[in-house]
Amino acid sequence: MSPHSSVAARADRTAPVFAALGDATRLKLVARLGADGPLSITDLTSGSKVTRQAIAKHLTVLADAGLVQGERRGRERIWQLEPARLADAGRYLDRISKEWDGALDRLRKFVET
């Protein structure tokens, strides 16, 4: 497998994470679950202007991207963050950042010569 196909495969796996996090409400849900731990939809809607149904839809998108997981406890579903997917996305961003740093360094050297 060439380095380019490896990068493309990683992009394909990581794109759903960035797509899911591209919505402000979903990003806030991830932040809240990261800060406050596992929470129910009732807890997640408390103090919010977003409806329970809308929160449920956002959680489904986040779950499809592998960012959260819901577990049924009695009548409610408790949602928790899946930090491994965020870590994968962070590593991908780090790699892109290093590649840009290298490209900018090569450009600087070219301009200076």
Backbone as JSON, one array per atom type, in Angstrom:
{
  "sequence": "MSPHSSVAARADRTAPVFAALGDATRLKLVARLGADGPLSITDLTSGSKVTRQAIAKHLTVLADAGLVQGERRGRERIWQLEPARLADAGRYLDRISKEWDGALDRLRKFVET",
  "N": [[0.85, -1.19, 0.0], [0.63, 2.15, -0.93], [1.97, 5.25, 0.4], [0.2, 7.34, -0.19], [-2.25, 6.05, -0.64], [-2.7, 5.07, 1.88], [-3.04, 7.42, 3.33], [-5.34, 8.34, 2.08], [-7.13, 6.31, 2.78], [-7.22, 6.66, 5.53], [-8.32, 9.2, 5.61], [-10.85, 8.65, 4.58], [-11.88, 7.13, 6.68], [-11.87, 8.96, 8.73], [-13.33, 11.19, 7.92], [-16.21, 11.04, 8.46], [-16.22, 11.65, 11.18], [-15.33, 14.31, 11.31], [-17.36, 15.47, 9.81], [-19.58, 15.0, 11.44], [-18.87, 16.5, 13.66], [-19.0, 19.0, 12.61], [-21.29, 20.39, 13.08], [-22.64, 22.75, 15.25], [-24.32, 22.15, 17.46], [-23.94, 19.39, 17.8], [-21.2, 19.38, 18.33], [-21.21, 20.7, 20.78], [-22.59, 18.81, 22.29], [-20.75, 16.69, 22.33], [-18.66, 17.94, 23.7], [-19.93, 18.39, 26.15], [-20.51, 15.75, 26.99], [-17.91, 14.87, 27.24], [-16.99, 16.47, 29.32], [-18.83, 16.13, 31.44], [-19.34, 13.45, 31.66], [-21.1, 10.24, 31.25], [-24.44, 10.76, 30.17], [-28.02, 11.17, 30.19], [-30.56, 11.7, 27.66], [-32.41, 13.42, 28.71], [-30.85, 14.78, 30.63], [-29.05, 15.97, 28.85], [-30.66, 17.71, 27.4], [-31.52, 19.47, 29.28], [-31.68, 22.8, 30.26], [-31.28, 23.68, 27.71], [-32.26, 25.03, 24.53], [-32.85, 23.29, 22.61], [-34.82, 20.67, 21.35], [-35.83, 17.5, 22.79], [-36.18, 15.53, 20.84], [-34.64, 16.54, 18.75], [-32.1, 16.49, 19.93], [-31.85, 13.72, 20.21], [-31.69, 12.97, 17.52], [-29.29, 14.24, 16.79], [-27.53, 12.84, 18.46], [-27.7, 10.32, 17.3], [-26.43, 10.76, 14.84], [-23.86, 11.33, 15.8], [-23.31, 8.87, 17.0], [-23.33, 7.19, 14.76], [-21.01, 8.07, 13.58], [-19.24, 7.06, 15.31], [-18.56, 8.42, 17.6], [-20.0, 8.63, 19.97], [-21.71, 6.5, 22.3], [-24.63, 4.78, 23.09], [-26.37, 3.39, 25.84], [-28.9, 1.35, 27.03], [-30.61, 1.95, 29.98], [-32.84, 1.0, 32.09], [-35.67, 2.89, 31.51], [-34.44, 4.82, 30.07], [-31.86, 5.94, 27.81], [-28.46, 6.01, 28.2], [-25.86, 8.11, 27.34], [-22.5, 8.1, 26.24], [-19.21, 9.38, 25.68], [-17.02, 8.3, 23.09], [-13.86, 8.15, 23.26], [-11.77, 7.18, 21.66], [-12.28, 7.53, 18.9], [-12.15, 10.31, 18.69], [-9.48, 10.65, 19.35], [-8.27, 9.36, 17.16], [-9.01, 11.14, 15.12], [-7.67, 13.41, 16.02], [-5.0, 12.56, 15.77], [-4.9, 12.36, 13.01], [-5.24, 15.05, 12.27], [-2.89, 16.05, 13.41], [-0.99, 14.81, 11.79], [-1.55, 15.98, 9.28], [-0.93, 18.62, 9.93], [1.83, 18.44, 10.41], [2.69, 17.75, 7.84], [2.01, 20.09, 6.45], [3.66, 21.88, 7.8], [6.14, 20.92, 6.95], [5.89, 21.36, 4.17], [5.67, 24.15, 4.11], [8.15, 24.82, 5.15], [9.84, 23.83, 3.12], [9.03, 25.55, 1.06], [9.84, 28.02, 2.15], [12.63, 27.67, 2.15], [13.06, 27.42, -0.58], [12.3, 29.96, -1.51], [14.16, 31.53, -0.26], [16.49, 30.86, -1.55]],
  "CA": [[0.0, 0.0, 0.0], [1.44, 3.36, -1.02], [1.66, 6.24, 1.44], [-0.97, 8.12, -0.58], [-3.47, 5.28, -0.43], [-2.87, 5.01, 3.32], [-3.6, 8.71, 3.73], [-6.71, 8.38, 1.56], [-7.94, 5.41, 3.6], [-7.41, 7.31, 6.84], [-9.27, 10.3, 5.39], [-12.19, 8.05, 4.44], [-12.34, 6.71, 8.01], [-11.95, 10.11, 9.63], [-14.27, 12.19, 7.41], [-17.48, 11.09, 9.19], [-16.02, 12.3, 12.49], [-15.32, 15.76, 11.09], [-18.7, 15.86, 9.36], [-20.46, 15.01, 12.62], [-18.46, 17.6, 14.54], [-19.18, 20.25, 11.9], [-22.52, 21.03, 13.55], [-22.38, 23.34, 16.58], [-25.06, 21.42, 18.5], [-23.25, 18.11, 18.04], [-19.93, 19.68, 18.97], [-21.52, 20.99, 22.19], [-22.93, 17.53, 22.94], [-19.49, 15.97, 22.56], [-17.96, 18.65, 24.78], [-20.66, 18.15, 27.41], [-20.28, 14.36, 27.4], [-16.51, 14.78, 27.66], [-16.8, 17.17, 30.59], [-19.74, 15.69, 32.5], [-19.48, 11.99, 31.69], [-22.32, 9.68, 30.66], [-25.65, 11.52, 30.47], [-29.24, 10.81, 29.48], [-31.08, 12.77, 26.79], [-33.03, 14.39, 29.63], [-29.77, 15.62, 31.15], [-28.45, 16.73, 27.75], [-31.58, 18.77, 26.97], [-31.74, 20.39, 30.4], [-31.05, 24.1, 30.08], [-31.05, 23.92, 26.29], [-33.44, 25.37, 23.74], [-32.99, 22.22, 21.62], [-35.79, 19.67, 21.81], [-35.38, 16.14, 23.07], [-36.14, 14.82, 19.57], [-33.48, 17.04, 18.0], [-30.92, 15.94, 20.6], [-31.79, 12.3, 19.85], [-31.19, 12.88, 16.14], [-27.87, 14.59, 16.81], [-26.81, 11.72, 19.07], [-27.65, 9.25, 16.3], [-25.36, 11.12, 13.9], [-22.6, 11.14, 16.52], [-23.11, 7.42, 17.17], [-22.97, 6.65, 13.44], [-19.61, 8.45, 13.34], [-18.42, 6.37, 16.31], [-18.12, 9.37, 18.63], [-20.71, 8.37, 21.22], [-22.38, 5.21, 22.4], [-25.76, 4.8, 24.01], [-26.68, 2.13, 26.52], [-30.22, 1.39, 27.67], [-30.68, 1.72, 31.43], [-34.25, 1.2, 32.44], [-36.45, 3.54, 30.46], [-33.63, 5.82, 29.38], [-30.59, 5.57, 27.19], [-27.37, 6.83, 28.72], [-24.89, 8.34, 26.28], [-21.14, 8.41, 26.67], [-18.24, 9.7, 24.65], [-16.07, 7.27, 22.67], [-12.67, 8.99, 23.03], [-10.84, 6.62, 20.66], [-12.54, 8.16, 17.6], [-11.6, 11.66, 18.75], [-8.02, 10.5, 19.32], [-7.93, 9.08, 15.76], [-9.14, 12.39, 14.38], [-6.57, 14.26, 16.47], [-3.76, 12.09, 15.13], [-4.99, 12.72, 11.6], [-4.96, 16.49, 12.19], [-1.47, 16.23, 13.7], [-0.24, 14.41, 10.59], [-1.74, 17.03, 8.28], [-0.19, 19.78, 10.4], [3.26, 18.19, 10.17], [2.9, 17.82, 6.4], [1.97, 21.5, 6.09], [4.9, 22.49, 8.32], [7.21, 20.52, 6.03], [5.7, 22.05, 2.89], [6.0, 25.56, 4.31], [9.6, 24.89, 5.32], [10.43, 23.68, 1.78], [8.75, 26.79, 0.34], [10.71, 29.06, 2.7], [13.99, 27.41, 1.65], [13.06, 27.71, -2.02], [12.21, 31.41, -1.68], [15.41, 32.12, 0.23], [17.64, 30.55, -2.44]],
  "C": [[0.88, 1.24, 0.0], [1.07, 4.33, 0.1], [0.41, 7.06, 1.1], [-2.26, 7.35, -0.36], [-3.75, 5.12, 1.07], [-3.5, 6.29, 3.85], [-5.06, 8.8, 3.28], [-7.62, 7.48, 2.4], [-8.22, 6.03, 4.96], [-8.39, 8.47, 6.71], [-10.69, 9.76, 5.28], [-12.75, 7.64, 5.8], [-12.6, 7.9, 8.92], [-13.0, 11.14, 9.19], [-15.61, 12.2, 8.15], [-17.38, 11.76, 10.56], [-16.08, 13.81, 12.31], [-16.68, 16.26, 10.62], [-19.65, 15.96, 10.55], [-20.13, 16.18, 13.53], [-18.63, 18.97, 13.89], [-20.44, 21.01, 12.3], [-22.29, 21.51, 14.99], [-23.09, 22.58, 17.69], [-24.36, 20.1, 18.82], [-21.91, 18.33, 18.73], [-20.13, 19.99, 20.46], [-21.88, 19.72, 22.94], [-21.68, 16.74, 23.27], [-18.72, 16.62, 23.7], [-18.63, 18.37, 26.13], [-20.44, 16.73, 27.91], [-18.83, 14.17, 27.86], [-16.28, 15.39, 29.03], [-17.6, 16.54, 31.73], [-19.94, 14.18, 32.57], [-20.77, 11.51, 31.08], [-23.57, 10.43, 31.13], [-26.83, 10.98, 29.67], [-29.64, 11.97, 28.56], [-31.74, 13.84, 27.66], [-31.98, 15.34, 30.18], [-29.19, 16.52, 30.06], [-29.36, 17.86, 27.26], [-31.83, 19.8, 28.06], [-30.96, 21.69, 30.17], [-30.78, 24.47, 28.63], [-32.37, 24.29, 25.61], [-33.72, 24.31, 22.68], [-33.92, 21.15, 22.18], [-35.14, 18.31, 22.03], [-35.23, 15.35, 21.76], [-34.93, 15.26, 18.74], [-32.18, 16.51, 18.61], [-30.75, 14.48, 20.23], [-31.25, 12.12, 18.43], [-29.7, 13.21, 16.06], [-27.04, 13.46, 17.41], [-26.7, 10.54, 18.11], [-26.55, 9.52, 15.29], [-24.0, 10.9, 14.56], [-22.28, 9.66, 16.72], [-22.71, 6.78, 15.85], [-21.52, 6.95, 13.08], [-18.67, 7.78, 14.35], [-17.96, 7.25, 17.46], [-18.79, 9.16, 19.98], [-21.35, 6.98, 21.14], [-23.49, 5.33, 23.43], [-26.02, 3.42, 24.57], [-28.01, 2.29, 27.25], [-30.07, 1.06, 29.15], [-32.09, 2.04, 31.86], [-34.99, 1.79, 31.27], [-35.64, 4.53, 29.63], [-32.41, 5.19, 28.73], [-29.55, 6.55, 27.72], [-26.28, 6.89, 27.65], [-23.53, 8.67, 26.86], [-20.25, 8.62, 25.46], [-17.37, 8.48, 24.36], [-14.77, 8.0, 22.31], [-11.71, 8.45, 21.97], [-11.03, 7.27, 19.3], [-12.02, 9.6, 17.58], [-10.08, 11.63, 18.69], [-7.55, 10.21, 17.89], [-7.96, 10.36, 14.94], [-8.02, 13.37, 14.75], [-5.24, 13.87, 15.85], [-3.75, 12.45, 13.65], [-4.67, 14.2, 11.41], [-3.48, 16.78, 12.46], [-0.62, 15.9, 12.47], [-0.35, 15.47, 9.5], [-0.93, 18.26, 8.66], [1.31, 19.62, 10.14], [3.58, 18.27, 8.68], [2.91, 19.27, 5.92], [3.23, 22.21, 6.59], [6.06, 22.17, 7.4], [7.11, 21.24, 4.7], [6.07, 23.53, 3.0], [7.5, 25.75, 4.49], [10.3, 24.76, 3.96], [10.21, 24.94, 0.96], [9.66, 27.91, 0.82], [12.13, 28.91, 2.16], [14.1, 27.74, 0.17], [13.1, 29.21, -2.26], [13.52, 32.06, -1.28], [16.6, 31.85, -0.68], [17.56, 31.28, -3.75]]
}
